[in-house]
Structures are given as C-alpha cells and as structure tokens.
Amino acid sequence: MPRSLTMHRTVVTPSERERFLEKVRAKEAHYVANGCRYWVFEEQALAGAFIEFCEANDAKTLTAAHAAAPGRVHDPARIYSIVELS
C-alpha cells in the first residue's frame, strides 16, 4: 500500500511548551479529520525538542491536508513515500 509521510523538528523553550502542545493538539484534530495520522514525539534527553510526523495513505491526501492545515506547515513539499522492502 502506498503511504506518504512528512516530518518536522521543533525545539521550544520551557515557557513555550504549553503553547506548542496546544498548537499540536489542534494540528492532530485537523489531520485526523482529513484522513491522516499524526504523531508528536519529544526527545528524552532534551526536553522541548519535538518531532512531528504526519502520514496519509497517499501523497494527494497528505498534500491536501497540509494545504488546509492550521498555522504554517514547514516544507510541505518534502514528502517521503514508503519503500517496499519485500
């Protein structure tokens, strides 16, 4: 099955953390409503260092979700497609 993914790394200060989490909660709701899966991970050794992943079943769905996303999408054209290894 073709799948597409984007990722974005962000580092926030402790004072920006709650505001950032509010933003990614809104992003999650948007992407899920638009047929995507959305995850946010925080680096264990560096509090405030986050990486966001957004995945869809195809590049068209992901591109459309990014175009309608709340806030700025960093580098929305950098889409990764799954590589079938078997």
mmCIF file of the C-alpha atoms, coordinates in Angstrom:
data_MODEL
# 
_entry.id   MODEL 
# 
loop_
_atom_site.group_PDB 
_atom_site.id 
_atom_site.type_symbol 
_atom_site.label_atom_id 
_atom_site.label_alt_id 
_atom_site.label_comp_id 
_atom_site.label_asym_id 
_atom_site.label_entity_id 
_atom_site.label_seq_id 
_atom_site.pdbx_PDB_ins_code 
_atom_site.Cartn_x 
_atom_site.Cartn_y 
_atom_site.Cartn_z 
_atom_site.occupancy 
_atom_site.B_iso_or_equiv 
_atom_site.pdbx_formal_charge 
_atom_site.auth_seq_id 
_atom_site.auth_comp_id 
_atom_site.auth_asym_id 
_atom_site.auth_atom_id 
_atom_site.pdbx_PDB_model_num 
ATOM 1  C CA . MET A 1 1  ? 0.000   0.000  0.000  1.00 0.00 ? 1  MET A CA 1 
ATOM 2  C CA . PRO A 1 2  ? 1.460   3.429  -0.890 1.00 0.00 ? 2  PRO A CA 1 
ATOM 3  C CA . ARG A 1 3  ? 1.903   5.648  2.155  1.00 0.00 ? 3  ARG A CA 1 
ATOM 4  C CA . SER A 1 4  ? 3.310   9.142  2.467  1.00 0.00 ? 4  SER A CA 1 
ATOM 5  C CA . LEU A 1 5  ? 4.891   10.923 5.400  1.00 0.00 ? 5  LEU A CA 1 
ATOM 6  C CA . THR A 1 6  ? 6.207   14.336 6.394  1.00 0.00 ? 6  THR A CA 1 
ATOM 7  C CA . MET A 1 7  ? 8.216   15.237 9.461  1.00 0.00 ? 7  MET A CA 1 
ATOM 8  C CA . HIS A 1 8  ? 9.218   18.417 11.195 1.00 0.00 ? 8  HIS A CA 1 
ATOM 9  C CA . ARG A 1 9  ? 11.542  19.045 14.124 1.00 0.00 ? 9  ARG A CA 1 
ATOM 10 C CA . THR A 1 10 ? 10.898  21.878 16.600 1.00 0.00 ? 10 THR A CA 1 
ATOM 11 C CA . VAL A 1 11 ? 12.698  22.979 19.745 1.00 0.00 ? 11 VAL A CA 1 
ATOM 12 C CA . VAL A 1 12 ? 10.764  25.106 22.231 1.00 0.00 ? 12 VAL A CA 1 
ATOM 13 C CA . THR A 1 13 ? 11.763  26.722 25.499 1.00 0.00 ? 13 THR A CA 1 
ATOM 14 C CA . PRO A 1 14 ? 10.102  25.621 28.746 1.00 0.00 ? 14 PRO A CA 1 
ATOM 15 C CA . SER A 1 15 ? 7.961   28.765 28.711 1.00 0.00 ? 15 SER A CA 1 
ATOM 16 C CA . GLU A 1 16 ? 6.711   27.949 25.157 1.00 0.00 ? 16 GLU A CA 1 
ATOM 17 C CA . ARG A 1 17 ? 5.982   24.265 25.840 1.00 0.00 ? 17 ARG A CA 1 
ATOM 18 C CA . GLU A 1 18 ? 2.271   24.527 26.780 1.00 0.00 ? 18 GLU A CA 1 
ATOM 19 C CA . ARG A 1 19 ? 1.520   26.839 23.854 1.00 0.00 ? 19 ARG A CA 1 
ATOM 20 C CA . PHE A 1 20 ? 3.295   24.428 21.496 1.00 0.00 ? 20 PHE A CA 1 
ATOM 21 C CA . LEU A 1 21 ? 1.288   21.489 22.866 1.00 0.00 ? 21 LEU A CA 1 
ATOM 22 C CA . GLU A 1 22 ? -1.955  23.409 22.317 1.00 0.00 ? 22 GLU A CA 1 
ATOM 23 C CA . LYS A 1 23 ? -0.942  24.011 18.693 1.00 0.00 ? 23 LYS A CA 1 
ATOM 24 C CA . VAL A 1 24 ? -0.101  20.361 18.035 1.00 0.00 ? 24 VAL A CA 1 
ATOM 25 C CA . ARG A 1 25 ? -3.377  19.233 19.604 1.00 0.00 ? 25 ARG A CA 1 
ATOM 26 C CA . ALA A 1 26 ? -5.181  21.429 17.071 1.00 0.00 ? 26 ALA A CA 1 
ATOM 27 C CA . LYS A 1 27 ? -2.987  20.039 14.290 1.00 0.00 ? 27 LYS A CA 1 
ATOM 28 C CA . GLU A 1 28 ? -3.776  16.489 15.366 1.00 0.00 ? 28 GLU A CA 1 
ATOM 29 C CA . ALA A 1 29 ? -7.521  17.162 15.223 1.00 0.00 ? 29 ALA A CA 1 
ATOM 30 C CA . HIS A 1 30 ? -7.132  18.706 11.763 1.00 0.00 ? 30 HIS A CA 1 
ATOM 31 C CA . TYR A 1 31 ? -5.045  15.896 10.310 1.00 0.00 ? 31 TYR A CA 1 
ATOM 32 C CA . VAL A 1 32 ? -7.210  13.107 11.751 1.00 0.00 ? 32 VAL A CA 1 
ATOM 33 C CA . ALA A 1 33 ? -10.324 14.830 10.343 1.00 0.00 ? 33 ALA A CA 1 
ATOM 34 C CA . ASN A 1 34 ? -8.576  14.938 6.958  1.00 0.00 ? 34 ASN A CA 1 
ATOM 35 C CA . GLY A 1 35 ? -7.724  11.240 6.768  1.00 0.00 ? 35 GLY A CA 1 
ATOM 36 C CA . CYS A 1 36 ? -4.180  11.405 8.140  1.00 0.00 ? 36 CYS A CA 1 
ATOM 37 C CA . ARG A 1 37 ? -2.362  10.034 11.150 1.00 0.00 ? 37 ARG A CA 1 
ATOM 38 C CA . TYR A 1 38 ? -0.357  12.491 13.280 1.00 0.00 ? 38 TYR A CA 1 
ATOM 39 C CA . TRP A 1 39 ? 2.216   11.868 15.991 1.00 0.00 ? 39 TRP A CA 1 
ATOM 40 C CA . VAL A 1 40 ? 4.411   14.092 18.136 1.00 0.00 ? 40 VAL A CA 1 
ATOM 41 C CA . PHE A 1 41 ? 7.466   12.730 19.956 1.00 0.00 ? 41 PHE A CA 1 
ATOM 42 C CA . GLU A 1 42 ? 9.663   14.539 22.476 1.00 0.00 ? 42 GLU A CA 1 
ATOM 43 C CA . GLU A 1 43 ? 13.342  13.718 22.767 1.00 0.00 ? 43 GLU A CA 1 
ATOM 44 C CA . GLN A 1 44 ? 14.032  12.029 26.109 1.00 0.00 ? 44 GLN A CA 1 
ATOM 45 C CA . ALA A 1 45 ? 17.418  13.667 26.630 1.00 0.00 ? 45 ALA A CA 1 
ATOM 46 C CA . LEU A 1 46 ? 16.361  17.176 25.547 1.00 0.00 ? 46 LEU A CA 1 
ATOM 47 C CA . ALA A 1 47 ? 13.078  18.483 26.946 1.00 0.00 ? 47 ALA A CA 1 
ATOM 48 C CA . GLY A 1 48 ? 11.354  20.715 24.429 1.00 0.00 ? 48 GLY A CA 1 
ATOM 49 C CA . ALA A 1 49 ? 12.855  19.013 21.365 1.00 0.00 ? 49 ALA A CA 1 
ATOM 50 C CA . PHE A 1 50 ? 9.924   17.638 19.393 1.00 0.00 ? 50 PHE A CA 1 
ATOM 51 C CA . ILE A 1 51 ? 9.481   15.846 16.097 1.00 0.00 ? 51 ILE A CA 1 
ATOM 52 C CA . GLU A 1 52 ? 6.108   15.752 14.344 1.00 0.00 ? 52 GLU A CA 1 
ATOM 53 C CA . PHE A 1 53 ? 5.093   13.057 11.866 1.00 0.00 ? 53 PHE A CA 1 
ATOM 54 C CA . CYS A 1 54 ? 2.089   13.259 9.590  1.00 0.00 ? 54 CYS A CA 1 
ATOM 55 C CA . GLU A 1 55 ? 1.192   10.221 7.494  1.00 0.00 ? 55 GLU A CA 1 
ATOM 56 C CA . ALA A 1 56 ? -1.509  9.506  4.924  1.00 0.00 ? 56 ALA A CA 1 
ATOM 57 C CA . ASN A 1 57 ? -2.342  6.632  2.627  1.00 0.00 ? 57 ASN A CA 1 
ATOM 58 C CA . ASP A 1 58 ? -1.175  8.688  -0.361 1.00 0.00 ? 58 ASP A CA 1 
ATOM 59 C CA . ALA A 1 59 ? 0.628   11.925 -1.232 1.00 0.00 ? 59 ALA A CA 1 
ATOM 60 C CA . LYS A 1 60 ? -2.550  13.574 -2.552 1.00 0.00 ? 60 LYS A CA 1 
ATOM 61 C CA . THR A 1 61 ? -4.334  13.241 0.812  1.00 0.00 ? 61 THR A CA 1 
ATOM 62 C CA . LEU A 1 62 ? -1.286  14.483 2.697  1.00 0.00 ? 62 LEU A CA 1 
ATOM 63 C CA . THR A 1 63 ? -0.783  17.450 0.369  1.00 0.00 ? 63 THR A CA 1 
ATOM 64 C CA . ALA A 1 64 ? -4.433  18.492 0.686  1.00 0.00 ? 64 ALA A CA 1 
ATOM 65 C CA . ALA A 1 65 ? -4.328  18.195 4.489  1.00 0.00 ? 65 ALA A CA 1 
ATOM 66 C CA . HIS A 1 66 ? -1.194  20.345 4.630  1.00 0.00 ? 66 HIS A CA 1 
ATOM 67 C CA . ALA A 1 67 ? -2.778  22.975 2.356  1.00 0.00 ? 67 ALA A CA 1 
ATOM 68 C CA . ALA A 1 68 ? -5.726  23.352 4.739  1.00 0.00 ? 68 ALA A CA 1 
ATOM 69 C CA . ALA A 1 69 ? -3.729  22.976 7.983  1.00 0.00 ? 69 ALA A CA 1 
ATOM 70 C CA . PRO A 1 70 ? -3.925  25.498 10.806 1.00 0.00 ? 70 PRO A CA 1 
ATOM 71 C CA . GLY A 1 71 ? -0.741  27.536 11.033 1.00 0.00 ? 71 GLY A CA 1 
ATOM 72 C CA . ARG A 1 72 ? 2.332   27.322 8.856  1.00 0.00 ? 72 ARG A CA 1 
ATOM 73 C CA . VAL A 1 73 ? 3.441   23.935 7.527  1.00 0.00 ? 73 VAL A CA 1 
ATOM 74 C CA . HIS A 1 74 ? 7.209   23.792 7.269  1.00 0.00 ? 74 HIS A CA 1 
ATOM 75 C CA . ASP A 1 75 ? 8.375   22.400 3.932  1.00 0.00 ? 75 ASP A CA 1 
ATOM 76 C CA . PRO A 1 76 ? 5.064   20.746 2.898  1.00 0.00 ? 76 PRO A CA 1 
ATOM 77 C CA . ALA A 1 77 ? 6.540   19.620 -0.426 1.00 0.00 ? 77 ALA A CA 1 
ATOM 78 C CA . ARG A 1 78 ? 9.101   17.366 1.275  1.00 0.00 ? 78 ARG A CA 1 
ATOM 79 C CA . ILE A 1 79 ? 7.032   14.206 1.285  1.00 0.00 ? 79 ILE A CA 1 
ATOM 80 C CA . TYR A 1 80 ? 8.501   10.770 1.868  1.00 0.00 ? 80 TYR A CA 1 
ATOM 81 C CA . SER A 1 81 ? 6.934   7.669  0.324  1.00 0.00 ? 81 SER A CA 1 
ATOM 82 C CA . ILE A 1 82 ? 7.217   4.222  1.822  1.00 0.00 ? 82 ILE A CA 1 
ATOM 83 C CA . VAL A 1 83 ? 9.744   1.881  0.239  1.00 0.00 ? 83 VAL A CA 1 
ATOM 84 C CA . GLU A 1 84 ? 8.558   -1.688 -0.081 1.00 0.00 ? 84 GLU A CA 1 
ATOM 85 C CA . LEU A 1 85 ? 11.395  -3.915 1.113  1.00 0.00 ? 85 LEU A CA 1 
ATOM 86 C CA . SER A 1 86 ? 9.947   -7.293 0.252  1.00 0.00 ? 86 SER A CA 1 
# 
